[in-house]
Amino acid sequence: MAKTDILIIGGGPAGVVAAVTARKNNPSKKIALVRETEKAVIPCGIPYIFNRLDSAEKNIMPDNGLEANKIDILIDKAVKIDKTAKTVDLKSGKNISYDKLILAVGSKPITIPIDGIDKKGVWRVEKDLEYLKKLRQEVLKSKNIVILGGGFIGVEIAEELININGLNISLVEKLDNCLITTLDKEFAVEAEEKLKQKGVKLYTNCSVNQITGKNRVEYVKLDNGKTIPADIVILAIGARPNIDLTKEPGIKLGDYNGIRVDEYMRTNVPDIFAIGDCAETRDFFTGKHIPIMLASTATTKARIVAANLYQLNDLRETKGTLSSFSTCIDGLVLGGTGITENRAKKEGFDILLGTSQCPNHHPGTLPNTGSIKVKLIFSKTSKALLGAQISGPESISEMINILALAIQNELTVYDFQTMQFSTHPLLTTAPTVYPLITAAQSALAKLD
Amino acid sequence: MAKTDILIIGGGPAGVVAAVTARKNNPSKKIALVRETEKAVIPCGIPYIFNRLDSAEKNIMPDNGLEANKIDILIDKAVKIDKTAKTVDLKSGKNISYDKLILAVGSKPITIPIDGIDKKGVWRVEKDLEYLKKLRQEVLKSKNIVILGGGFIGVEIAEELININGLNISLVEKLDNCLITTLDKEFAVEAEEKLKQKGVKLYTNCSVNQITGKNRVEYVKLDNGKTIPADIVILAIGARPNIDLTKEPGIKLGDYNGIRVDEYMRTNVPDIFAIGDCAETRDFFTGKHIPIMLASTATTKARIVAANLYQLNDLRETKGTLSSFSTCIDGLVLGGTGITENRAKKEGFDILLGTSQCPNHHPGTLPNTGSIKVKLIFSKTSKALLGAQISGPESISEMINILALAIQNELTVYDFQTMQFSTHPLLTTAPTVYPLITAAQSALAKLD
């Protein structure tokens, strides 16, 4: 039997960061990582394998970080955990003992129980290189593509595919708007406008009733009676935690069937931890468990577990996730962190809104000047920042991280008044109208 | 005699922000702003009037913010303050009384006492539209341009002019490297490499002995014996506070001859305040006064004064400036905040350094992928972040502001381990190697 000190199951972002960070904290331990495939796919890069990358093989997570940190990589599938013997059985027939076991087994794409869902030509977004290589080939041979689900992945795949000559792209979303679970309507609409301008056919507020076709998919039938021709259907309707290994060792599950973990990513079974998409994610504001699966959140969990495997070293509160994100649609960047206005109202927060909009260069007469739009959501009582959304150019992707840090540090609307920042004509808004400050000022003005 | 409640002298970024913010806090007061010119130039935009903007007139600060906030604009020059009568005499012969007076009169370009400095063809960087229009015309008719001073303005003008066909650009810097008072050497060298690649001739560690020519400038003679042909010489060697109005009312000056102000921008004379470049700037870490003149810093001072004119409303500490900045050289963005390694050593801080470098997209195989380089400077004892420098793409301009907020909130190297952030394949580094975290980890590793 092979022996290791720290065993990580799963080679996605959470697994890799847990391994590398565990090495920094435990220079002399044996650390092994088990993953099912020879090469690990970069999850967030999947939408871009069709056009911006000219092959799926270019969307591979390099192993150099693991190798430099002397992590043993085992290409195998974990099939059973023996919590008493502290061993894991592998599909190859081998087994391996552990001192600390970290489950980073990720998630599986959700499917929907409709007629025709198993037809040839219906694909999911699997984090599997061989599967994605075939999907890419099929997409490039096709004409009509229907994407089901207008979350990040669906929207990003639609935006990628519409840039390929000759493809007709339809996007079907059950809710009133694309991205509406993560953005408020005024921002979601900006994304939709961009998609429509590019030629994506949007079917919002629509469900799929049936997928039809003789030998393979030919049409998608919507609940509004509309029929869309389809050579390929891509399901991008979300994922659920992978809990295959939890039953035998009696690892408890929580809300949304993620693996229940405490502040330090410990499961109920001693010496077994869970991180990334397979583990529950706690919301920053309510402490509720929420079905958020972001690579950045996964890596944060990984850094926490790696610091606390043998003793609790990391006693600062981690509180929960802000679900910070950014996405890019034909040059329009949308970012969000913390709570949306929609969700604040559903949760019952009494809120104070601040907004602003200004040119993203100064003077605004500079070439390629666009616009930045900011929305800040404060607690009306404590004045603490609860959430933010921004749209604009590339730099929005880091501007939203300023606000994530502000929320983590419990900054209030007053703190924005003397916030220090840098500006530059070619890169940012003018210092006179720096939009995080002017948005906060517009919130303050409502208090008078 | 005209009467106003709040009188602001100066129409630059500090004056404008003070006026607009004072309006928000004082809806019913009369507010007037006096400036010398019909149109106000955007200071940071000056380097870009030569090429990116196709006229100097496009680099104008619009008056719509002032007008929307019912600020009276007087085009006139303040010549004398009577602190007892609380009036200001104007060049036109008019005068105006005030209740609160804010000096936002900016700075004046420094010149150097060398032979030939007054020759025709030697220009300064004046914030004056008519002067800049003439400078632009002259530059576009010339062949050989010599810029004296390798700070931000000098470097940015060199980068702008080298893009104009047929111009030879030389840049002379007294110190060992361009930008070396604000960046550590490894970042300053990146800037220099870009300038050299574009064709700018760099003369570092060089002083100018003499400017020669018959009727107008023809040559610049350096202390190393070298002679550079010059049709135009542009002085970009810094600025000093404008203190023209201070003598008669007995307004006290401080270090570097800026107007001495307290935490709330109050001078020693009751009801007279000073902000922007004409006022002293205090350093965040040492409390020392430092000769930093940045538009972002100027607007921060303006927001503070506007909140505290009639009573002290803004009792949070403002502590001092972080001197945050970003600049852009042929697509390379450099940003900094807080203290440099150089300055930390001079001031006597015991420091802990963290560095990292990684691709700015993920996967790194995406088109147009560059690199991000981060340096974090912590206090070895308290572990607090003292400073940061970053180089990379456009988004660096806001990434540096994350670190400015971290310093303002006294974050330590430990806080970075569980910092939350968003990432996106097309926009940012991978979440597995987010460079603010990995740089902090590299600092922590040195502690073991």
Interface residues (C-beta under 8 A of the other chain):
Chain A: P13 V16 V17 V20 T21 K24 P27 I42 C44 G45 P47 Y48 R52 L53 K58 N59 I60 M61 G65 L294 A295 S296 T297 A298 T299 T300 R303 I304 A307 D314 R316 T318 T321 L322 S324 F325 S326 T327 C328 V333 G335 G336 T337 H362 P363 T365 L366 P367 P393 E394 S395 I396 S397 E398 M399 I400 N401 I402 A404 L405 A406 Q408 N409 L411 Y414 D415 Q417 T418 M419 Q420 F421 S422 T423 H424 P425 L426 L427 T428 A430 P431 T432 V433 Y434 I437 Q441 L444 A445 D448
Chain B: P13 V16 V17 V20 T21 K24 P27 I42 C44 G45 P47 Y48 R52 L53 K58 N59 I60 M61 G65 L294 A295 S296 T297 A298 T299 T300 R303 I304 A307 D314 R316 T318 T321 L322 S324 F325 S326 T327 C328 V333 G335 G336 T337 H362 P363 T365 L366 P367 P393 E394 S395 I396 S397 E398 M399 I400 N401 I402 A404 L405 A406 Q408 N409 L411 Y414 D415 Q417 T418 M419 Q420 F421 S422 T423 H424 P425 L426 L427 T428 A430 P431 T432 V433 Y434 I437 Q441 L444 A445 D448
